[in-house]
Amino acid sequence: MIKKIDIIAPASSMPLDDFELCLKELELYGIPFHYDPAILKPDIYFAGPLKSQTEQFLDAMNSDADVIWCVRGGYGSMRLVPHLETLPIPKTKKTLIGFSDITSLHIFLNQKWGWETIHGPTISQFKNVSLKESIQETFEILTNSDYHPLFENLIPLNDAAKVNREIRAKVCGGNLRIIQSSLKTDWELDTSKKIVIMEDVGERGYSVDRMLEQLVQSKTLNEKTAAIIFGDFTESLEKNGNDLVPTALDRFAKATNIPVLKGLPSGHHHERNRPVIFNREAKLDLEKLNLRF
């Protein structure tokens, strides 16, 4: 059972009226929450100056809350990482929630501090009625230790994913663009013996193809990667209305010996963003084509 939620805005801003509307929805879950009144002071692309955003995270890390929930994605979270790297590992583990640009914090907290985090809805999505089930499931994970999320109807994209076997491994990943941005940093994504989740928004087919190619050439995705599961790729149409992202994913899958699947209902889809638990072991059943935590 969680005691309290701290809300931070480590990436982009959102309209204050919308933020307050989201907080009213959050109140319905009956869990106390706290945020800095100056949380949304837009500064170019960001929800606020770096100093303010870093202080929000540090305050949340040292508070009595056990959950840190991000306002939204956008851009900016990776700027916090160099400051976090100078800190000792906290004695108390907390659960960070967010997706998209928050991927940089997921990677750092998973790999450097050993925290479990949730790739799931942001506070900004509480006003979206279509995402209510995804938000409720996130609370189910937070409040019920006996709940084990199950993702069914995954679709194999290559022969390696059609072998009837089970893969047990911890889950990592997030937004493809941010995973690419992690390359050659101190928080570069380590996919060894991991099931890697990837999703994105606003990237056309050639861009997705190029990012995946770089992850292969950099050996970020390699023979030690346990499996790859693609989530939602949205707003990816070409100028002529075609969507070439499925072609890019298929091309990538057929060129690798890593089991590759798609169909995970997580990411920027406007009607779903099911929570995925990072840094927790899951079982990928290639016969039943499901993933269970």
N, C-alpha and C positions, 0 to 999 in steps of 0.2 A: 504494500500500500504506500502510495506517495503522500508526503506531508505538505509539500509546497512546490510551486513552480516559479522559477525566475525567468523573465522574458528579456531577451537581449536582441539588439539589431546590429549584427556584425557585418552586414552587407549593405544592400540598398534600402531606401526609404519607401514609405507608402503614405497616402493621404491620411492625415490625422483623423478625419471623420470615419474613414474606413477602419482604421485601427481601433477606434473606440467601439465601433459596431462589432468587430471581431472579439473584443474583450467581453462584450455583453453575452456573446455566444459561449465564450469560455467559462463565464460565471455559472452557466447552467450545469456544469459538471461538478460544482460544489467543492472544488479544490482551491485553497488559497493561492494567490499569485502576487508577484511583486515585479515592478519595473521602475527604472529611473524615469522621472517625469520629463527629463530632457532626452528621452530615447530617440525621438525623431526630430533632428535638427539638420535637415538636408545640407550636404556639403559636396558639391559637384555630383558624382555618381553615388555617393554614400549616404547612409542614414545619419551620419554625423562625422566629426573629425576623428581621426585615428585614436587620439588620446582618449576621447570619450568612449569610443567603441571598446577599446582595450580595458578601460576601467570598468565598464559594464560587465565584461566577461570575468574580470578578476573579482569583482564584488559578488557575482553569482557563484564563482568557484569557492568563495570563503563564507557564503551564507549558510543558513540552515535548510535551504531548499535542496531537494534531491533530483530535480529535473531542471534543465536549462533549455528553454524552447525559443527558437529563433523566429523573428518577425517575418522575414522573407529571404529570398535569395537575391539574385541580381548580380552585384559585383562588390567585392571588398574584403571578404573573409580571409583571404590568403595574406593580407597585410598584417593580420594579428599574429600569424604563426611565429615570426622571428622573436616577438615579445614573449610568447608562451614558451619558446625553447630555452629562455633564460631562467625559467622557474623550476623549483624542485617539484617532483611528482607529488600531487596532493595525496594526503592520507585517505581521504574519503572520495570514492568514485561516485560520479553523477551521470545522469543520462542526458546527452545532448540530442535534440530533435530538430530536424530540418532537412532540406534537400537542395539540389541545384548548386548554387555557389557555396553552400555550407559544406560541400564535399571536402574542401580543403581542411576544415576543422574535423570532420569525420576521420580523414586519413591520419591527421596528426594525433588525435586523441586515441584512435585505435592502436596505432603503431608505437607511439612514444610513451603514452600513459597507460595503455592496456585497458582503456574504458570500452564498454559496450555503448554503442550509440544507435539511434533510430533514424534511418533514412525514410522520412515520412512528411506529412503535411506541416506546413509552417502556420504560424498564427494568422498570417494574411489570408489563408484559405478557409478560415472558420466561417467567413461570410458566404461561402459557396455551398448552397444547399446540396448540390450534387455530390459533394465530397464528405457528406455527413457520415457515411458508413466507414470511410477510411479514417476519419478522425475518431470515431467511436472505437474502431479496432486499435488505434494507437493507445487509447486509454485502457483498453482491455489488456494490452501488453504491460502497461505500467502498473496496473492494479491487481492482476491475476497471474501469479507465478505458474499456474497450471495451464495457462493458455499457450498453445503452440501453433503459430500461424502456418497455414497450409496453402501453397500456391499450386493450382492444378492446371491441366491443359496446356502445358508448355509444348513448344513445337521444336523438334530437332532440326538443325540446319546443315548438319554434316554427318558422315558415316560414324565418326567417333561418338556422336550423341545418340546413335541408334543401337549401341551395344547394351544388352540387358544387364546392367550392374548398378550398384549403389556407390555414390561418392559422398563421403563424409568429410567436411572441411568447414573452416570458418568462412564467413561471407565478408566481402569488402567491396569497395568501388564507389559508384555514384555517378555524377555527371561526367560524360566523356570529355568535354572541353576542359573541365577542371583537372581530370586525371591527366590529360595531356600537359596541362600547366604545371603539374607536379614534377615533371621530368627534370632531372639534374638539380633538384632542390634537396634539402635535408629531409623533406617529408615525401619524397617520391614514393608512389604507391608500390608496395611489395606484394606481388601476386603469387608468390611461392606457396604451394599447397593451399590455395584459396579458391573459393567460388567467387568470381568477379561479376558484379552487377554493373551494367552501363545503360544510361539513358541520356536524352538530350532534347533540346528545343531550338527551333529556328536554324537548324543546320541542314543544308542541302546535301544531296547524295555525294557529290564530289568531296565535300568538306568532311563528312563522316568517313569516307573511304581514306582520305589523307590522314586523318587522326589515327585511325586503326593501323594504317601502314606505318606510321611513326612509332606506335606502341610495339609493333612487331620488330621493326628495324632497331629500336632501342633495347630490345629484348625485355621490355617490361612485361609483355605477354610472351611466355616461353614454354618449354616442355615441362616445367614444374608447375605451371598454372593448372589447377584441378579442373576447372570448367568456367565457361562464360555464359551468362544469361542476359539477353538484351531486354530492357524494359521499353517504355514508350518513347518513340521519336516523333515529335509533333511539330507542326508548322514548318514542314520541310519541302513544300512544293517548289518545283522549278517555275520559271516564268511562264512556261506553256501549260502549267497545271499538273504536270506529271510529278510523281513522287519516286525518286531514284534511291531513296534510303534503303528500301528492302533489297534492291539490287546490290548495293554496297555491302550490306550485312551478309547476303548470300555469298558474294565473291570472297569476302574475308573468311567466312566459315569453311568454304570448300578448299581454301589454301592452307588450312591449319589442321594439326592432329589433335588439338584441344577440343573436347566436347563443347559445342556451341548450340545454344537454344535461344528461342525468343518467346515472347508472350507474357512476360512478367508484368502484371498490371500496376506498375509503379513509375512515377515520373510526372511529366507536365501535362498529362491528359486532363481535360477540364471536368471529367466525370469520375475519376478514380486516381488515387495516389496511395495505394496500400502500403503500410509501413513494413520495412525490411530491417531486421536487426543485424547491424554490423558488428563484427568481432565476436559473434556467437556461432558455435558449430551448428550446421544444418545438414540434412540428408537429402541429396539429390538422387531421386530414383529414376533412372533412365528407362526402365520398363514401364512404370506407371506415369512417367513424364510429370512428376510433381516435385516440389521442394518443400520440406517441412523442417521447422525449427524445433 
